[in-house]
Amino acid sequence: MLRRVLVLNFTYEPINICSLRRAVVLILGEKAEIIEEGEGLIRSEKICLAQPFVIRLKYYVKVPRGRRRRISRKAILARDRFRCQYCGSTRHLTLDHVIPRSRGGSTTWDNLVTSCAPCNTDKGDNLPSEVGLTPRNRPRRPSPVEFLVTSAREVPASWEPYLANGEGLPRAGIA
């Protein structure tokens, strides 16, 4: 039971990604309902339940807005779609300070980008323009949806209609 399930608030707003096991507990406890289901079945002695891909809570959960999100490697990688911002590689990913710390750059959302190890080594403590590199996207604070999908490296197609910024997220063939 390692598969991930998208959890929607009562208002169909995506609020969490949980394990299949947790989703089944919410459904059996009548706290959630299945919105999108997979092909498999979950069987027990007394019930047979479709495998959920997307569930919706039967009550509204207030989600705190505007709270400060901590900078993390996982969040930066998800924001940059697990691609080097200089060459587009998906291998040997690290984080790079656009303006190096040795030159007064800070560890903030708008100064950190995903970089592959070779590009990061080539850039060193230079500015990207000094070595002929340009970040593909301007670094920024991730959206709430990008924070949500940090726990799922790939987003199943069945989730996309429920994610406000579904376009451009890492896709899975089928979950």
C-alpha positions as CSV (number, residue, x, y, z in Angstrom):
1,M,0.0,0.0,0.0
2,L,2.6,2.6,-1.0
3,R,0.6,4.3,-3.7
4,R,-0.3,8.0,-3.1
5,V,-3.8,9.5,-3.2
6,L,-4.7,13.2,-3.7
7,V,-6.9,14.6,-0.9
8,L,-9.4,17.3,-1.8
9,N,-11.1,19.6,0.7
10,F,-14.9,19.7,0.8
11,T,-14.6,22.5,-1.8
12,Y,-12.6,20.4,-4.2
13,E,-9.4,22.3,-3.3
14,P,-6.3,20.1,-3.2
15,I,-4.9,20.1,0.3
16,N,-2.8,17.0,0.8
17,I,-1.3,13.8,-0.7
18,C,-1.6,10.8,1.5
19,S,-0.9,7.1,1.4
20,L,-3.4,4.6,0.0
21,R,-3.7,3.1,3.5
22,R,-4.6,6.5,5.0
23,A,-7.1,7.2,2.2
24,V,-8.9,3.8,2.9
25,V,-9.1,4.7,6.7
26,L,-10.7,8.1,5.8
27,I,-13.2,6.4,3.4
28,L,-14.1,3.6,5.8
29,G,-14.5,6.1,8.7
30,E,-16.9,8.0,6.4
31,K,-14.8,11.1,6.5
32,A,-14.0,11.0,2.8
33,E,-15.5,9.8,-0.5
34,I,-13.9,8.5,-3.6
35,I,-13.9,10.9,-6.5
36,E,-11.5,9.1,-8.9
37,E,-10.9,5.4,-8.7
38,G,-8.4,3.1,-10.2
39,E,-8.8,-0.4,-11.8
40,G,-7.8,-2.4,-8.7
41,L,-9.9,-3.4,-5.8
42,I,-9.2,-3.5,-2.1
43,R,-10.8,-6.5,-0.5
44,S,-11.4,-7.6,3.0
45,E,-13.7,-10.2,4.6
46,K,-16.7,-7.9,4.7
47,I,-16.1,-5.2,2.0
48,C,-14.8,-4.7,-1.5
49,L,-13.6,-1.1,-2.2
50,A,-12.3,0.4,-5.5
51,Q,-8.7,1.7,-5.2
52,P,-8.9,5.5,-4.8
53,F,-6.8,7.9,-6.9
54,V,-8.5,11.1,-5.6
55,I,-10.7,11.4,-2.5
56,R,-12.7,14.4,-1.2
57,L,-13.3,15.1,2.5
58,K,-16.9,15.2,3.6
59,Y,-16.3,18.3,5.7
60,Y,-14.4,21.6,5.2
61,V,-10.9,21.9,6.6
62,K,-9.6,25.4,7.1
63,V,-6.2,25.6,5.4
64,P,-3.9,28.4,6.8
65,R,-3.0,30.9,4.0
66,G,0.0,33.0,3.9
67,R,2.1,31.0,6.3
68,R,5.8,31.0,5.6
69,R,7.0,27.9,3.8
70,R,10.4,26.8,4.7
71,I,13.0,26.6,2.0
72,S,13.9,22.9,1.3
73,R,15.9,21.1,-1.3
74,K,12.8,19.0,-2.1
75,A,10.6,22.2,-2.6
76,I,13.2,23.8,-4.9
77,L,13.5,20.6,-7.0
78,A,9.8,20.3,-7.3
79,R,9.4,24.0,-8.2
80,D,12.0,23.6,-11.0
81,R,10.3,20.3,-12.1
82,F,13.4,18.2,-11.2
83,R,15.4,19.8,-14.1
84,C,18.7,21.7,-14.2
85,Q,17.8,25.3,-14.8
86,Y,20.9,25.8,-16.9
87,C,21.0,22.7,-19.3
88,G,17.7,20.8,-18.6
89,S,19.4,17.7,-17.3
90,T,17.5,15.5,-14.8
91,R,20.6,13.7,-13.5
92,H,22.9,14.5,-10.5
93,L,20.8,17.4,-9.3
94,T,22.1,19.9,-6.7
95,L,21.0,23.4,-5.6
96,D,22.8,26.5,-6.9
97,H,22.9,30.1,-5.5
98,V,22.4,32.3,-8.6
99,I,24.3,35.0,-6.9
100,P,26.9,33.0,-5.0
101,R,27.0,33.3,-1.2
102,S,30.7,34.4,-1.5
103,R,29.4,37.5,-3.4
104,G,26.7,38.3,-0.9
105,G,23.9,36.1,-2.3
106,S,21.4,34.9,0.2
107,T,19.6,31.6,0.7
108,T,16.1,32.7,-0.5
109,W,13.5,31.4,-2.9
110,D,14.6,33.9,-5.6
111,N,18.3,33.1,-5.4
112,L,18.2,29.3,-5.4
113,V,17.8,27.1,-8.5
114,T,18.1,23.4,-9.4
115,S,21.4,22.7,-11.1
116,C,23.1,19.5,-12.3
117,A,26.5,18.9,-10.7
118,P,28.5,19.6,-13.9
119,C,26.7,23.0,-14.4
120,N,27.2,23.9,-10.8
121,T,30.9,23.0,-11.0
122,D,31.3,25.0,-14.2
123,K,29.6,28.0,-12.6
124,G,31.6,27.9,-9.4
125,D,31.4,31.2,-7.6
126,N,30.7,33.2,-10.7
127,L,27.5,34.9,-11.8
128,P,25.7,32.9,-14.5
129,S,26.3,35.7,-17.0
130,E,30.0,35.5,-16.4
131,V,30.2,31.9,-17.6
132,G,27.5,32.0,-20.3
133,L,24.8,30.4,-18.3
134,T,21.2,31.6,-18.0
135,P,18.5,30.1,-15.8
136,R,15.6,28.8,-17.9
137,N,13.1,30.1,-15.4
138,R,13.3,33.0,-13.0
139,P,13.5,31.7,-9.4
140,R,10.5,32.4,-7.2
141,R,8.5,31.2,-4.2
142,P,6.7,27.9,-5.2
143,S,2.9,27.9,-5.5
144,P,0.8,26.0,-3.0
145,V,0.2,23.2,-5.6
146,E,4.0,22.9,-6.2
147,F,4.4,22.5,-2.4
148,L,1.7,19.9,-2.4
149,V,3.4,17.8,-5.1
150,T,6.8,17.8,-3.4
151,S,5.8,14.4,-1.9
152,A,5.0,13.0,-5.3
153,R,7.8,13.2,-7.9
154,E,5.3,12.5,-10.7
155,V,1.7,13.6,-10.9
156,P,-0.8,11.0,-12.2
157,A,-3.0,12.3,-15.1
158,S,-6.1,11.6,-12.9
159,W,-5.0,14.4,-10.5
160,E,-4.4,17.1,-13.1
161,P,-8.1,18.3,-13.3
162,Y,-8.0,19.0,-9.6
163,L,-4.7,20.8,-9.4
164,A,-5.1,24.6,-10.1
165,N,-1.7,24.8,-11.9
166,G,-1.8,21.2,-13.3
167,E,0.0,22.1,-16.5
168,G,3.7,21.6,-16.6
169,L,3.9,19.4,-13.5
170,P,5.9,16.2,-13.6
171,R,3.6,13.6,-15.2
172,A,3.4,9.9,-14.7
173,G,2.1,7.6,-17.4
174,I,-0.4,6.0,-15.1
175,A,-0.4,5.4,-11.4
